[in-house]
Amino acid sequence: MANESPNLAYLIVRDGTKWSDVFRLQPGRTVTLGRSATNQIVIKDERASRQHAELFAAEGQWILRDLASRNGTKVGTQAIAGDYVLKPGDVIRIAQYQLTFVENLEEGLGRRLEEDSAEGLSGAGAKAKGATTATGGDLHVLQPDEPAVITHRRDRTRFLDSSEDTSEESSESGVTGRAATMLCRIAFELAQQPDDHAVAQTALDGLFAGTEVDGGGVWLCQPNRRDAAGLSGLKLVATRSELQPRYHKVTDFLARTVLADGEAVLARNISEDSALGSRDSQGHIHSTSVICAPIRHGDRVIGLIHTYATRDERELTVEDLEFTLAVAENVALALANLQRQRELADDLSQKQREIVQLRERLGVESELVGTSQALQQVQQQIARAAGSKATVLIRGESGVGKELVARAIHFSGPRREGPFVCLNCAALTETLLESELFGHEKGAFTGATDRKIGKFEAAHRGTLMLDEIGEMSPTIQAKFLRVLEGHPFERVGGTSPIKVDVRVIAATNRDLEQAVRDREFRRDLYFRLRVLEIRVPPLRKRPDDIRTLAAFFLERFRAETGRRILGFTPAALARMQQYRWPGNVRELKNVIERAVVLCRGEYLDVEDLALSDLTTASESALEIRLPGMTYEPVSLDEIERRHIAATLKETRWNKSRAAAILGIERSTLDRKIKKYGLTKSAI
């Protein structure tokens, strides 16, 4: 960048204790200095006048002229009056600013470095010729394809700061008001754009209307290249050019500067070798002013707005810089809103897919699979019971699908929008069952650290299904009956009455009539529950449904596991038809699931079916009387006691296996062992 013309010169600007910028002086162009933003060199000091001084070339010399400033202009320690011919090395002093006039930039910078080294000042260094930045401070020495000077920087724009006083002069207030009005319109338009490209194009249209630019582009950081420096990490999303045949992209230097500092910059005097200048008829490039503003989301720069003017009469000002930065802030907000909308749309789509899947799954769980006449009768009973508010008693062996029937009643009736709550009465002790049903207050018993609502409250305006109702203790039965009769109840440890609107569906595999005769189940509760009764037949009594259920479960588990199983062999189907299915539909489901997981071929065969040798619940009772067995006058209790004892002995007191053979719950077996006084040593 050595001087090749006697009329080419530079001003090295020093603000306070550091050198901040280098400004190139060009022949035929007057440079003004002062506090006003319209000056080429802005002196940010209240002691400077709005139009303080000017520099121009005349007869091969550079002339400094004071413009009747309030506090005067000095060269060195001498105040000037009128025109002053500058010599290399002269230091112009305006307020706290010092501007060193040099004709050889390299020598001038070297001299400044030596002075600062002697004075111990920081931030006034430069690299060798052709370097891109100085070693300290904000001083930039630019390469030929970079702006000769960055004249202004902005971290925040005053247009978006309500506390900023922008009424220093009435004329400035009018300009600010017009700019704020235009920004409001631009922000409104940006908020309506459907995508990033439309936002960027709207921003450029607003900048062309609100500033003196004739070219510009919007660049956004690429998500997968956020760590890339300069233009390599940016993507051009929109451009506009008024005079040029095409948009000229931002220099890598400016992009790196703005991305690194997060500040908007105004640069003037592009080098004659720059691609941003416009050429006249003789091929000469006019000077260009450039604005590059960051698009910031929080503390992160997500893009750039780059605009430029290529005509002298359209030189960009600090007001244009402020306006561009304000537009960039609005662009960032619009892009953030678009991103949030996309995230919400994706999240909504995901939730909708999940809802559809859950509804499909719920629909599967709420439908009884099968075409047999016995199942059709059950479905007809469900349809008649669904529209009623009456209590329903569902009876059937374990595993026949009593809960599915209850769900079908709930989701087919008027309470389908309400909750469906299910509770197994055999799985809890008397104390815990009462707490689960009616809730408890904090401190009601040891471990009650918080208030808890019961299943009745949770099922308000819905349905409460009580499975294994026959295992409920007499004490809980009495309180349960009062709630069924419509009386309010209290939480355990509470005193406030609670009244709920709940439809109760009870289910059991016990002989409730025998339990009533044995005084194990309340007679009045039995009649209160048995308003509507639905008996679900065991799977062995509807063999026509075995193939349908097997195919249904095969399809489900094939989809869950991803196994490519084509179906069943004829032998497997025949074996399933012959099997008695003591565990009913639940056993069939588990057998198919195991077979799908462990099958090695494309078809499920007999060896893949893990079928048990257990008898059904009714058949185990018949085994007490073998063919040829003589009659013995004993009570049913004695027969039951003997059979339970024999089953326990056969299973070596494996209670779980014995309960499965007897077709009763483990808790029921424990109660009968206690009732009959059975011990392991006595058998």
C-alpha positions in Angstrom: 0.0 0.0 0.0 3.0 2.4 -0.5 2.2 5.9 -1.9 2.5 6.2 -5.7 1.0 9.6 -6.1 2.1 12.8 -4.3 -1.5 13.7 -3.8 -2.4 10.4 -2.0 -2.3 10.6 1.7 -3.7 9.1 4.9 -5.0 10.2 8.3 -4.1 7.9 11.2 -6.9 8.5 13.8 -6.1 8.3 17.5 -9.0 8.4 20.0 -7.7 9.0 23.5 -4.9 6.5 24.2 -5.2 4.2 21.2 -5.0 4.4 17.5 -8.5 3.5 16.2 -8.6 3.8 12.4 -6.8 4.7 9.2 -8.6 7.0 6.7 -7.5 7.4 3.1 -7.5 10.9 1.6 -8.4 10.9 -2.1 -7.7 13.8 -4.5 -10.9 15.7 -5.7 -12.8 14.8 -2.6 -13.3 17.0 0.5 -13.3 15.3 3.8 -15.2 16.9 6.7 -14.5 16.4 10.4 -17.0 17.1 13.2 -19.5 15.8 15.8 -22.4 15.4 13.3 -23.0 12.0 11.9 -23.0 13.4 8.3 -19.2 14.0 8.5 -16.8 11.6 6.9 -14.7 11.5 10.1 -17.0 11.7 13.1 -15.4 13.2 16.3 -17.3 11.7 19.2 -16.6 14.5 21.7 -18.9 17.3 22.9 -16.1 19.8 22.6 -16.1 19.3 18.8 -18.4 21.3 16.7 -21.0 19.7 14.4 -19.0 20.9 11.4 -15.5 21.4 12.8 -13.0 21.3 10.0 -12.4 20.1 6.5 -9.5 18.6 4.4 -9.1 19.0 0.6 -6.4 18.8 -2.0 -5.4 22.0 -3.9 -2.4 22.5 -6.3 -0.7 19.2 -5.2 -1.0 19.9 -1.5 -3.4 18.9 1.2 -5.1 21.9 3.0 -6.7 21.8 6.5 -9.4 24.5 7.1 -11.1 25.3 10.4 -14.8 25.9 9.9 -15.2 28.5 12.6 -15.3 25.8 15.2 -16.2 26.7 18.8 -13.0 25.3 20.4 -10.6 25.6 17.4 -8.4 23.2 15.5 -4.7 22.7 16.3 -1.8 21.3 14.4 0.7 20.2 17.0 0.3 22.9 19.6 -0.5 25.7 17.2 -4.1 26.8 16.6 -4.8 27.4 13.0 -6.7 30.2 11.4 -7.9 29.9 7.8 -6.1 27.4 5.6 -3.2 25.4 6.7 -0.9 23.4 4.3 -0.3 20.0 5.9 3.1 18.3 5.9 3.8 14.6 6.5 4.0 14.0 10.2 1.7 16.8 11.2 -0.7 15.9 14.1 -4.1 17.5 13.9 -5.8 17.9 17.3 -9.5 18.2 17.7 -10.8 17.8 21.3 -9.3 14.5 22.5 -8.7 13.2 19.0 -5.4 13.2 17.2 -5.1 12.7 13.4 -1.6 12.2 12.0 -1.2 13.2 8.4 1.1 10.9 6.4 1.9 10.3 2.7 3.6 7.0 3.3 1.4 4.8 5.3 4.1 2.2 6.2 6.5 4.9 7.5 3.6 6.7 9.3 2.6 3.5 11.1 6.1 2.7 12.0 6.6 6.1 13.5 3.4 5.7 15.6 4.6 2.4 16.8 7.9 3.8 18.0 6.1 6.7 19.7 3.7 4.3 21.5 6.6 2.0 22.5 8.4 4.9 24.0 5.2 6.2 25.8 4.2 2.7 27.0 0.8 2.9 25.3 -1.2 -0.1 24.2 -3.3 -0.7 21.2 -1.2 1.2 18.6 0.6 -1.3 16.5 0.5 -2.5 12.9 1.9 -5.5 11.1 4.2 -5.2 8.1 3.0 -4.0 4.7 -0.1 -6.0 3.5 -1.2 -7.1 7.0 -4.9 -7.3 7.7 -5.1 -5.8 11.2 -3.0 -3.9 13.8 -1.6 -5.7 16.8 -3.7 -3.9 19.3 -6.7 -1.6 19.9 -9.2 -1.3 17.1 -6.8 0.0 14.4 -7.2 -1.8 11.0 -4.7 -1.7 8.1 -6.5 -3.1 5.2 -5.6 -5.2 2.2 -6.5 -4.0 -1.3 -9.8 -6.0 -1.4 -10.9 -4.6 1.9 -12.5 -1.3 3.0 -9.9 1.4 3.5 -11.5 2.3 6.8 -14.2 1.2 9.2 -15.6 4.5 10.3 -18.2 3.4 12.8 -19.2 0.4 14.9 -22.5 -0.3 16.7 -23.3 -2.9 19.3 -26.9 -1.8 19.8 -29.1 0.5 17.8 -30.7 3.5 19.5 -33.9 3.0 17.3 -34.9 0.1 19.5 -33.9 1.7 22.8 -36.8 3.6 24.3 -34.6 5.2 27.0 -32.3 6.8 24.4 -32.8 10.5 23.8 -32.8 11.0 20.1 -34.1 14.6 20.1 -30.8 16.5 20.2 -32.0 18.6 17.2 -35.4 19.0 15.8 -34.2 17.9 12.4 -32.7 14.8 13.9 -35.9 14.1 15.8 -37.9 14.2 12.5 -35.4 11.8 10.9 -35.6 9.4 13.8 -39.4 9.5 13.8 -39.6 8.7 10.1 -37.0 5.9 10.6 -39.0 4.5 13.6 -42.2 4.5 11.6 -40.5 2.7 8.7 -39.0 0.2 11.1 -42.5 -0.5 12.6 -43.8 -1.2 9.1 -40.9 -3.5 8.3 -41.3 -5.4 11.6 -45.0 -5.9 10.8 -44.2 -7.2 7.3 -41.4 -9.5 8.6 -43.7 -11.1 11.1 -46.0 -12.2 8.3 -43.4 -13.9 6.1 -43.6 -17.7 5.7 -40.0 -18.7 5.4 -36.4 -17.5 5.8 -36.0 -16.3 2.2 -39.2 -14.2 2.4 -37.9 -12.6 5.6 -34.6 -11.8 4.1 -36.1 -10.4 0.9 -38.5 -8.2 2.9 -35.6 -6.9 5.0 -33.7 -5.9 1.9 -36.8 -4.1 0.5 -37.0 -2.2 3.7 -33.4 -1.3 3.7 -33.5 -0.1 0.1 -36.5 2.2 1.0 -35.0 3.4 4.3 -31.3 4.0 3.3 -29.2 5.1 0.4 -28.0 1.6 -0.6 -28.1 0.2 -4.1 -27.0 -3.4 -3.4 -27.3 -5.9 -0.6 -27.7 -9.4 0.5 -28.7 -11.4 3.6 -26.4 -14.3 4.8 -27.4 -16.9 7.3 -25.1 -19.2 9.3 -25.3 -22.8 8.1 -26.4 -25.1 11.0 -23.9 -27.8 10.2 -21.0 -25.3 9.8 -21.4 -23.0 12.8 -17.7 -23.2 13.6 -16.6 -22.3 10.1 -15.0 -18.9 9.9 -16.0 -16.1 7.5 -18.0 -16.8 4.3 -17.3 -20.5 4.5 -19.8 -20.8 7.3 -22.5 -18.6 5.7 -25.2 -19.2 3.1 -26.6 -16.4 0.9 -30.4 -16.5 1.1 -31.5 -13.3 -0.6 -30.0 -10.5 -2.7 -31.1 -7.2 -4.4 -29.1 -4.9 -6.7 -30.4 -1.6 -8.0 -27.5 -0.4 -10.3 -25.3 -3.4 -10.6 -26.2 -6.3 -12.9 -25.7 -8.6 -9.9 -25.0 -8.5 -6.2 -21.4 -8.4 -5.2 -20.8 -10.5 -2.1 -19.4 -9.3 1.2 -15.7 -9.5 1.6 -14.4 -12.3 3.8 -12.6 -9.7 6.0 -15.9 -7.9 6.8 -17.7 -11.2 7.4 -15.0 -12.4 9.8 -14.9 -9.0 11.6 -18.7 -8.9 12.2 -19.0 -12.5 13.1 -16.1 -12.3 15.6 -17.1 -9.0 17.3 -20.9 -9.2 17.0 -21.0 -5.5 16.1 -22.3 -3.7 13.0 -19.7 -1.7 11.0 -19.8 1.1 8.5 -16.8 1.0 6.1 -15.9 3.6 3.5 -13.4 4.1 0.7 -13.2 0.7 -0.9 -9.8 0.1 -2.7 -9.7 0.6 -6.4 -9.0 -3.1 -6.7 -12.2 -4.0 -4.8 -15.0 -5.9 -6.5 -17.5 -3.6 -4.8 -16.8 -0.4 -6.7 -18.8 0.8 -9.7 -16.9 1.7 -12.9 -17.5 4.9 -15.0 -17.2 5.1 -18.8 -13.4 5.3 -18.5 -13.3 2.1 -16.4 -12.4 3.9 -13.1 -14.0 2.5 -9.9 -15.9 4.9 -7.8 -15.5 4.7 -4.0 -18.0 2.6 -2.1 -19.4 2.6 1.4 -20.5 -0.6 3.0 -22.6 -1.6 6.0 -22.3 -5.1 7.5 -24.7 -5.8 10.5 -25.0 -9.0 12.5 -28.2 -10.9 12.8 -28.1 -11.9 16.5 -30.3 -14.4 18.4 -29.4 -13.9 22.0 -25.6 -13.9 22.3 -25.1 -15.8 19.1 -24.7 -14.4 15.6 -26.9 -16.3 13.2 -26.3 -14.3 10.1 -25.3 -11.0 8.4 -27.0 -8.2 6.5 -24.6 -6.7 3.9 -25.5 -3.5 2.0 -23.4 -1.0 0.0 -23.6 2.1 -2.1 -21.6 2.6 -5.2 -22.3 6.3 -6.0 -20.7 9.3 -4.4 -24.1 11.0 -3.9 -25.3 7.9 -2.0 -22.6 7.6 0.6 -23.9 5.7 3.6 -24.0 7.5 7.0 -24.1 6.4 10.6 -27.9 6.9 10.6 -28.0 4.2 7.9 -25.8 2.0 10.1 -28.3 2.5 13.0 -31.3 1.7 10.7 -29.6 -1.4 9.3 -28.8 -2.7 12.8 -32.4 -2.1 13.8 -33.6 -4.1 10.8 -31.2 -6.9 11.6 -32.6 -7.1 15.1 -36.1 -7.5 13.7 -34.9 -10.0 11.2 -33.4 -12.1 14.0 -36.7 -11.9 15.9 -38.6 -13.0 12.8 -36.2 -15.9 12.1 -36.5 -17.0 15.7 -40.3 -17.0 15.5 -40.2 -19.0 12.3 -37.8 -21.5 13.9 -40.1 -21.7 16.9 -43.1 -22.2 14.6 -41.3 -25.0 12.8 -40.4 -26.6 16.1 -43.9 -26.3 17.4 -45.3 -27.7 14.1 -42.9 -30.6 14.3 -43.8 -31.2 17.9 -47.5 -31.0 17.1 -47.1 -33.5 14.3 -45.2 -35.8 16.6 -47.9 -35.5 19.3 -50.6 -36.1 16.7 -48.9 -39.2 15.5 -48.6 -40.4 19.1 -52.2 -39.6 19.8 -53.2 -41.6 16.7 -51.0 -44.5 17.8 -52.5 -44.4 21.3 -56.0 -44.2 20.0 -55.3 -47.2 17.7 -53.8 -49.1 20.7 -56.7 -48.1 22.9 -59.1 -49.2 20.2 -57.4 -52.5 20.0 -57.5 -52.9 23.8 -61.2 -51.9 23.9 -62.3 -54.4 21.2 -63.0 -58.0 21.7 -61.4 -60.0 18.9 -63.4 -62.9 17.6 -66.4 -64.0 15.5 -67.9 -66.8 17.5 -71.6 -66.8 18.4 -70.7 -66.7 22.1 -68.6 -63.6 21.7 -71.3 -61.9 19.6 -73.7 -62.4 22.5 -71.3 -60.8 24.8 -70.9 -57.8 22.5 -74.7 -57.5 22.3 -74.8 -57.4 26.1 -72.1 -54.7 26.1 -74.1 -52.6 23.7 -77.2 -52.8 25.9 -75.2 -52.0 29.1 -73.2 -49.1 27.7 -76.0 -46.6 27.6 -77.1 -47.3 31.2 -75.8 -45.9 34.5 -76.4 -49.2 36.3 -73.7 -51.2 38.0 -72.3 -54.1 35.9 -71.0 -57.4 37.2 -68.6 -59.1 34.8 -68.0 -62.8 35.5 -65.6 -65.3 33.9 -62.5 -67.2 34.5 -59.1 -65.5 34.8 -57.7 -64.4 31.5 -60.9 -64.3 29.5 -60.8 -60.5 29.0 -63.1 -59.1 31.7 -61.2 -55.8 31.7 -61.6 -55.6 27.9 -65.3 -55.9 28.4 -65.3 -53.2 31.0 -63.3 -50.9 28.7 -65.8 -51.6 25.8 -68.7 -50.6 28.1 -67.0 -47.4 29.2 -65.9 -46.2 25.7 -69.2 -47.2 24.1 -71.3 -45.2 26.6 -71.9 -41.5 27.5 -68.9 -41.4 29.9 -66.4 -42.1 27.2 -64.8 -38.6 27.6 -64.3 -39.3 31.4 -61.6 -41.3 33.0 -61.5 -45.1 33.1 -59.8 -46.2 36.3 -59.0 -49.8 37.1 -58.1 -51.3 40.5 -57.4 -55.0 41.4 -58.8 -55.6 44.9 -56.8 -58.8 45.4 -53.5 -57.1 45.0 -53.7 -55.0 48.2 -54.1 -55.5 51.9 -57.3 -54.2 53.6 -55.6 -51.0 54.8 -54.0 -50.2 51.4 -57.2 -51.0 49.5 -59.2 -48.6 51.6 -56.6 -45.9 51.0 -56.6 -46.6 47.3 -60.3 -46.5 47.0 -61.1 -43.5 49.2 -57.8 -41.7 49.5 -56.1 -40.5 52.7 -55.1 -37.3 54.4 -51.6 -36.3 55.3 -50.6 -38.1 58.5 -53.5 -40.5 58.4 -51.1 -43.4 59.0 -47.4 -44.1 59.0 -46.1 -43.3 55.6 -48.9 -40.9 54.6 -46.6 -38.0 53.9 -49.0 -36.2 51.5 -52.7 -36.1 50.8 -53.8 -38.6 48.2 -57.0 -38.8 46.3 -58.6 -42.2 45.9 -59.7 -44.1 42.8 -63.3 -42.9 43.4 -62.3 -39.3 43.1 -60.0 -40.0 40.2 -62.9 -41.7 38.3 -65.3 -38.8 38.9 -67.7 -38.5 35.9 -66.1 -41.7 34.5 -65.9 -45.4 35.2 -64.3 -47.3 38.1 -63.6 -51.0 37.4 -62.9 -53.1 40.5 -61.3 -56.4 39.5 -61.5 -59.4 41.8 -64.3 -57.8 43.8 -64.8 -61.1 45.7 -61.5 -60.6 47.5 -62.6 -57.4 49.2 -62.8 -57.7 53.0 -66.1 -57.3 54.8 -65.1 -54.0 56.4 -64.3 -52.4 53.0 -67.5 -54.0 51.5 -69.6 -52.0 54.0 -68.0 -48.7 53.1 -68.0 -49.5 49.4 -71.8 -50.3 49.6 -72.6 -46.9 51.1 -70.7 -45.2 48.2 -72.6 -47.3 45.7 -75.9 -46.2 47.3 -74.9 -42.6 46.6 -73.7 -41.5 50.0 -70.7 -39.3 50.4 -67.5 -40.7 51.9 -64.4 -39.4 53.7 -60.8 -40.0 53.0 -58.8 -42.1 55.5 -58.0 -39.7 58.4 -60.3 -37.0 56.9 -63.5 -35.4 58.1 -64.7 -33.6 54.9 -67.5 -35.5 53.0 -66.8 -36.2 49.4 -69.5 -37.0 46.8 -68.6 -38.3 43.4 -70.4 -39.3 40.2 -68.9 -42.7 39.2 -70.2 -45.7 37.4 -68.9 -48.9 38.9 -68.1 -52.1 37.0 -67.1 -55.1 39.1 -65.4 -58.2 37.9 -64.7 -61.6 39.5 -63.8 -65.2 38.8 -65.1 -66.4 42.1 -68.5 -68.1 42.8 -70.0 -65.1 44.6 -73.1 -67.1 45.5 -71.0 -69.6 47.4 -69.1 -66.7 49.0 -72.5 -65.2 50.2 -73.5 -68.6 51.6 -70.2 -68.8 53.4 -70.7 -65.3 54.7 -67.5 -64.1 53.1 -69.4 -61.6 50.8 -72.2 -59.3 51.8 -75.6 -60.3 50.5 -76.7 -56.7 50.0 -73.6 -55.8 48.2 -74.0 -58.9 45.9 -77.5 -57.8 44.9 -76.3 -54.1 44.5 -73.5 -55.2 42.1 -75.6 -57.7 40.1 -77.9 -55.2 38.5 -76.5 -56.1 35.1 -74.5 -59.2 34.7 -72.3 -60.2 31.8 -70.7 -63.7 31.7 -67.6 -64.0 29.5 -67.2 -67.6 28.2 -63.7 -69.2 28.5 -61.7 -69.6 25.3 -62.3 -73.4 25.2 -66.0 -72.7 24.8 -65.5 -70.6 21.8 -63.0 -72.5 19.7 -63.9 -70.6 16.6 -62.1 -67.6 17.9 -58.7 -69.4 18.5 -57.4 -68.9 15.0 -58.7 -65.4 14.8 -57.0 -64.5 18.1 -53.8 -66.3 17.1 -53.5 -64.4 13.9 -54.3 -61.1 15.7 -51.5 -61.6 18.3 -49.1 -62.8 15.6 -49.5 -59.6 13.6 -49.1 -57.4 16.7 -45.9 -59.1 18.0 -44.5 -59.4 14.5 -44.9 -55.6 14.1 -43.3 -55.0 17.6 -40.3 -57.2 17.1 -39.7 -56.8 13.3 -39.6 -60.6 12.8 -40.5 -61.8 9.3 -42.8 -64.7 10.3 -45.3 -65.7 7.6 -47.8 -67.6 9.8 -48.6 -70.9 11.5 -48.0 -74.4 10.2 -51.2 -76.6 9.9 -49.9 -78.8 12.7 -49.6 -75.7 15.0 -53.1 -74.6 14.2 -54.5 -78.0 14.9 -52.6 -78.2 18.2 -54.0 -74.9 19.3 -57.5 -76.0 18.4 -57.2 -79.1 20.5 -55.6 -77.4 23.5 -58.0 -76.6 26.4 -56.4 -73.2 27.2 -56.7 -73.1 31.0 -55.3 -69.6 31.0 -57.7 -68.5 28.3 -56.9 -65.5 26.0 -54.1 -64.3 28.3 -52.3 -67.6 27.9 -52.8 -67.6 24.1 -51.4 -64.1 23.9 -48.3 -65.1 26.0 -47.8 -68.3 24.0 -47.8 -66.4 20.7 -45.5 -63.7 22.0 -43.0 -66.3 23.2 -43.2 -68.1 19.9 -42.6 -65.0 17.8 -39.5 -64.1 19.8 -37.9 -67.6 19.8 -39.1 -68.9 16.5 -36.2 -69.8 14.1 -38.2 -70.4 10.9 -40.6 -68.5 8.8 -43.6 -70.3 10.3 -44.6 -71.0 13.9 -44.7 -74.8 14.4 -45.8 -77.0 17.3 -42.4 -77.0 19.0 -42.6 -73.2 19.1 -45.8 -73.3 21.2 -45.0 -73.6 24.9 -48.3 -75.2 26.0 -48.8 -76.4 29.6 -50.3 -79.6 31.0 -52.5 -77.8 33.5 -56.2 -78.4 33.8 -58.8 -75.8 33.6 -60.5 -74.4 36.7 -63.6 -76.5 36.3 -61.7 -79.6 35.3 -59.5 -79.5 38.4 -62.6 -79.6 40.6 -63.9 -82.7 38.7 -60.6 -84.5 39.3 -61.7 -85.0 42.9 -64.1 -87.7 41.8 -62.2 -90.2 39.7 -64.1 -93.0 37.8 -65.1 -95.7 40.2 -64.7 -93.5 43.2 -67.3 -94.4 45.9 -69.6 -91.8 47.5 -68.6 -90.3 50.8 -71.0 -88.1 52.7 -68.8 -85.0 53.4 -69.4 -81.3 53.1 -68.2 -79.1 50.3 -65.8 -77.4 52.6 -64.2 -80.7 53.5 -63.9 -81.6 49.8 -62.3 -78.2 49.1 -59.9 -78.7 52.1 -58.8 -82.1 50.9 -58.3 -81.0 47.3 -56.3 -77.9 48.3 -54.2 -80.1 50.6 -53.6 -82.6 47.8 -52.7 -79.9 45.3 -50.2 -78.3 47.8 -48.6 -81.7 48.4 -48.4 -82.4 44.7 -46.8 -79.0 44.0 -44.5 -79.3 47.1 -46.2 -76.3 48.6 -45.5 -74.1 45.6 -48.4 -71.7 46.2 -48.2 -69.9 42.9 -48.4 -73.2 40.9 -51.1 -74.5 43.2 -53.2 -71.4 42.8 -52.8 -71.7 39.0 -54.0 -75.3 39.1 -56.9 -74.4 41.4 -57.8 -71.5 39.2 -57.8 -69.0 42.0 -55.6 -66.0 43.0 -52.6 -66.5 45.3 -54.2 -64.3 47.9 -57.3 -66.4 47.8 -55.2 -69.6 48.3 -53.5 -68.0 51.3 -56.9 -67.2 52.9 -58.2 -70.7 52.4 -55.0 -72.2 53.8 -55.6 -70.1 56.9 -59.3 -71.0 57.0 -58.7 -74.7 56.9 -55.6 -74.6 59.1 -53.4 -76.3 56.6 -49.7 -76.6 57.3 -46.8 -78.0 55.4 -45.8 -80.4 58.2 -49.4 -81.8 58.5 -49.8 -82.7 54.9 
